[in-house]
Amino acid sequence: MRAGIIGTGLIGRGWATAFARAGWSVSLWDHAPGAAALALSSVKMALDDMASVGLVADPSAAAARIRVSDTLPDALQDTDYVQESVPEDAEIKRGVFELLDRYAPAGVPIGSSSSSIVGSRFLSEIPGRDRCIVAHPANPPHLMPVVEVAPSLWHDEAFVAEVCGLLASIGQVPVVVRKEIEGFVMNRLQTAVVNEAVALVARGVIDPADLDAVMKHSLGLRWALMGPFETMDLNAPNGFLDYATRYGHLYQSMGRDLHVGEAWPDDALRTIEDSRRQETPRAEVGERMRWRDRALMRLMSLKDKL
């Protein structure tokens, strides 16, 4: 099995790592000269790091299955699945998909890593649109395995099931977004949390570092194991409806005072930026990103044993 990874930024690299780890051959292509070769080095490093916590059995063999392609048609040759990960721009994606549909083998599914743009905005006029679908990953895809499969009106259930089955076979966790909606589900949930977090800092309720601590040492721990509905189900003696009866009015009261739809004030952004740079100087951000990825690997390894 071979995957064509088109666009080799952080998301494309993560996809390449996920497919190679699962035993697939991978072709990398990027329009920017040298970008795919640079991505290959990053993927090899990720595979080595994953091997250190038992998530990859043979990182050298996985890396050997990846090749850099000089042309788009070469990257798509003999593929069984294609994943686009180009910039988040509907016009760019439309142009790329016209080429992917032209050169990819007939019948091969083509996924888009679109993080907020619904498929009908850039896929509706593609001749082979029936095989083109949004498959939005978390970042990085090889460490946060959920993929939002977001069909458009023209897709049938059989095709959606085919894509979900393929993604599950490489260790991802596909979920189906059943209506087109900007940002899909993951980013909408994140938007609600982040917007309120910025608003709480802007209102002087809490300092940025303490807000991060609230998430790291309470909600984040629990949400790494279960979603909000299971959390509610387990936090009342008689389950979900009991929780809703006991506490629903409190959520409604707080909901009326949330600031999830407001613009981010410049002074709050500067306060948060200053706090982050005190915690992690700009020159150390890259190393902190690698620390994050290694920590996620250890967390994945632990969750596999639970």
C-alpha positions in Angstrom: 0.0 0.0 0.0 1.3 3.5 -0.9 0.2 6.9 0.3 0.9 10.1 -1.5 1.5 13.0 0.9 1.0 16.4 -0.9 2.4 19.3 1.1 5.1 18.6 3.7 4.6 21.1 6.5 3.9 20.0 10.0 0.7 18.3 9.1 2.0 16.5 6.0 5.0 15.3 8.0 2.7 13.9 10.6 0.7 12.1 8.0 3.8 10.6 6.5 4.9 9.4 9.9 1.5 7.8 10.6 1.4 5.9 7.3 5.1 4.8 7.4 4.6 3.6 11.0 1.6 1.5 9.8 3.7 -0.3 7.2 2.7 1.8 4.1 5.1 3.1 1.5 5.0 6.9 1.3 5.7 9.4 -1.5 6.3 13.0 -0.4 5.9 16.0 -2.6 5.9 19.7 -2.0 5.9 22.6 -4.5 8.7 24.3 -2.6 12.1 23.1 -3.7 13.8 21.1 -0.9 10.8 21.1 1.4 10.0 17.4 0.9 13.7 16.4 1.6 13.7 18.5 4.8 10.4 16.9 5.8 11.9 13.4 5.4 14.6 14.3 7.9 11.9 15.4 10.4 9.9 12.2 9.8 13.0 10.1 10.5 13.6 11.9 13.8 9.9 11.4 14.8 10.1 7.7 14.0 13.2 7.3 16.1 11.5 9.2 19.0 8.5 7.0 18.7 10.6 3.9 18.8 12.2 5.1 22.1 8.8 4.6 23.8 7.8 1.5 22.0 5.4 3.0 19.4 7.4 2.0 16.4 9.1 -1.4 16.2 11.7 -0.7 13.5 12.1 3.0 12.7 14.8 2.4 10.1 12.5 0.1 8.1 9.7 2.6 8.4 11.9 5.4 7.2 13.1 3.3 4.3 9.5 3.1 3.0 9.4 6.9 2.4 10.7 8.5 -0.8 10.8 12.1 -2.0 9.2 12.7 -5.4 10.4 15.4 -7.8 7.1 15.8 -9.5 3.4 15.6 -8.5 2.6 12.9 -11.0 5.5 10.8 -9.7 4.2 11.2 -6.1 0.8 10.0 -7.1 1.9 7.0 -9.1 0.6 3.7 -7.8 -0.9 5.3 -4.7 -3.8 3.7 -2.7 -4.6 6.9 -0.9 -3.7 10.6 -1.2 -3.7 13.2 1.5 -3.5 16.9 0.7 -1.9 19.2 3.4 -1.4 22.5 1.6 -2.1 26.0 3.1 -5.6 26.8 4.4 -6.9 28.7 1.4 -9.9 27.5 -0.6 -8.5 28.7 -3.9 -5.2 27.0 -3.4 -6.9 23.8 -2.4 -9.2 23.9 -5.4 -6.2 24.2 -7.7 -4.3 21.4 -6.0 -7.4 19.1 -6.1 -7.8 19.7 -9.8 -4.3 18.3 -10.2 -4.7 15.5 -7.7 -7.9 14.3 -9.4 -6.2 14.4 -12.8 -3.1 12.4 -11.8 -4.1 10.1 -9.0 -5.1 6.5 -10.0 -8.7 6.1 -10.8 -10.9 5.3 -7.7 -8.2 6.2 -5.2 -9.6 8.3 -2.3 -8.2 11.8 -1.9 -8.3 13.4 1.6 -7.9 17.0 2.5 -6.4 18.2 5.8 -8.6 21.3 5.7 -8.9 22.5 9.3 -11.8 24.8 8.9 -12.9 25.2 5.2 -15.8 22.8 4.4 -15.4 20.6 1.3 -18.1 22.1 -0.8 -16.2 25.4 -0.9 -13.3 23.9 -2.9 -14.3 20.4 -4.1 -17.8 20.9 -5.6 -16.4 21.6 -9.2 -13.8 18.9 -9.2 -14.7 16.3 -11.8 -13.9 13.4 -9.5 -15.4 15.1 -6.4 -17.0 11.8 -5.3 -13.6 10.5 -4.2 -12.4 13.8 -2.6 -13.3 14.3 1.0 -12.1 16.3 4.0 -10.1 14.2 6.5 -9.0 16.8 9.1 -6.4 15.6 11.5 -5.3 16.9 14.8 -1.8 18.3 15.0 0.5 16.4 15.0 -1.5 13.6 13.2 0.9 10.7 14.3 0.5 11.6 18.0 -3.1 12.8 18.2 -4.9 10.1 16.1 -8.4 11.5 15.7 -9.4 12.4 12.1 -12.6 14.3 11.3 -14.0 12.8 8.2 -16.4 15.5 6.9 -18.4 14.4 3.8 -20.2 16.8 1.6 -23.8 16.3 0.2 -22.6 14.3 -2.8 -20.8 11.6 -0.8 -22.5 8.2 0.0 -22.2 6.2 3.2 -20.2 3.5 1.5 -17.4 5.9 0.5 -17.3 7.5 3.9 -17.1 4.0 5.5 -14.3 3.1 3.1 -12.2 6.2 4.1 -12.9 5.6 7.8 -11.8 2.0 7.5 -8.6 3.0 5.7 -7.7 5.5 8.4 -8.5 3.1 11.2 -6.3 0.5 9.6 -3.2 2.8 10.1 -4.1 3.5 13.7 -6.0 6.7 13.4 -9.4 7.3 15.1 -11.9 8.5 12.4 -15.0 10.3 13.5 -17.7 11.4 11.1 -18.9 15.1 11.0 -22.4 14.7 9.7 -23.1 18.3 8.6 -20.8 20.8 6.9 -19.9 23.4 9.5 -16.9 25.8 9.6 -14.1 24.5 11.7 -15.8 21.0 12.0 -16.0 19.8 15.6 -12.5 19.7 17.1 -11.6 23.4 16.3 -15.1 24.6 17.4 -14.6 23.0 20.8 -11.1 24.5 20.9 -12.4 27.9 19.8 -14.9 27.9 22.7 -12.2 27.2 25.3 -9.5 29.5 23.8 -11.9 32.5 23.3 -13.1 32.2 26.9 -9.5 31.8 28.1 -8.5 35.1 26.4 -11.5 36.8 27.7 -10.8 35.7 31.3 -7.3 37.2 31.0 -8.6 40.4 29.4 -11.1 40.8 32.3 -8.4 40.4 34.9 -9.9 37.2 36.3 -6.7 35.2 36.0 -3.1 35.4 34.9 -2.1 33.5 31.7 0.2 31.0 33.5 -2.4 30.2 36.1 -5.0 29.6 33.3 -2.7 27.1 31.6 -2.2 25.5 35.0 -5.9 25.0 35.4 -6.1 23.2 32.1 -2.9 21.1 32.6 -3.7 20.0 36.1 -7.5 19.4 36.0 -9.5 19.4 32.8 -6.7 18.3 30.6 -5.9 15.3 32.7 -9.5 14.1 32.6 -10.1 14.9 29.0 -7.1 12.9 28.0 -9.1 9.8 29.1 -12.7 10.7 28.4 -14.9 13.3 26.7 -17.3 15.8 28.3 -20.4 13.6 28.1 -18.7 10.6 29.8 -17.2 13.0 32.3 -20.7 14.2 33.2 -22.0 10.6 33.2 -19.4 9.6 35.8 -19.8 12.8 38.0 -23.3 12.2 39.3 -24.6 9.1 41.2 -27.2 8.2 38.5 -25.4 9.2 35.3 -25.7 11.8 32.6 -29.3 13.0 33.1 -28.8 13.1 36.9 -25.8 15.5 36.3 -27.8 17.6 33.8 -30.6 17.9 36.3 -28.3 18.8 39.2 -26.0 21.3 37.4 -27.6 22.3 34.1 -28.9 25.6 35.5 -25.4 26.5 36.6 -24.0 25.9 33.1 -26.8 28.0 31.6 -26.1 30.8 34.0 -22.4 30.8 33.3 -23.1 30.4 29.6 -24.9 33.7 29.5 -21.7 35.4 30.7 -19.3 33.7 28.4 -17.3 35.7 25.9 -16.7 33.1 23.3 -17.7 35.2 20.3 -15.7 38.4 21.0 -12.6 39.7 19.4 -9.3 39.1 21.2 -8.2 42.5 22.8 -4.7 43.5 21.8 -3.7 44.2 25.4 -4.7 40.7 26.5 -2.7 39.2 23.6 0.4 41.1 24.7 -0.1 40.0 28.3 -0.3 36.4 27.2 2.7 36.7 24.8 4.8 38.2 27.6 3.8 35.4 29.9 4.7 32.8 27.3 8.1 34.3 26.5 8.9 34.4 30.2 8.1 30.7 30.4 9.7 29.7 27.0 12.0 32.2 25.3 11.5 32.4 21.6 14.8 30.7 20.9 13.7 27.7 22.8 10.2 27.2 21.2 11.5 24.6 18.8 13.0 22.5 21.5 9.8 22.9 23.6 7.8 21.6 20.6 10.0 18.5 20.5 9.4 18.1 24.2 5.7 18.3 23.6 5.8 15.6 20.9 7.9 13.3 23.1 5.5 13.8 26.0 2.6 13.0 23.7 4.4 9.8 22.7 4.7 8.7 26.3 1.1 9.5 26.9 0.1 7.5 23.9 2.1 4.6 25.1 0.5 4.8 28.5 -3.0 5.0 27.1 -2.4 1.9 25.0 -1.8 0.0 28.3 -4.9 1.3 30.1 
